[in-house]
């Protein structure tokens, strides 16, 4: 019966959960360190982007293509929303607000 006992290991996520949620101080330290690391990473990416803009490398790119891609994305999201919500909207329900005669 010992072979059917539950393993103590768990998965990677469960191990990380046990490591970080063991004590409140460990959790708070993880959150603060993650916020600091995220801020530093964002700052580095921002500096890199600014260098590309200053050097003129990005001026060669056609930003109209980017705008077209954004418009296409919004069109796709709108079509998907319409597909999922047809018949569920207020104006699609004909008897909404009408009283039934008893």
Order of alpha helices (4+ residues) and beta strands (2+ residues): alpha-alpha-alpha
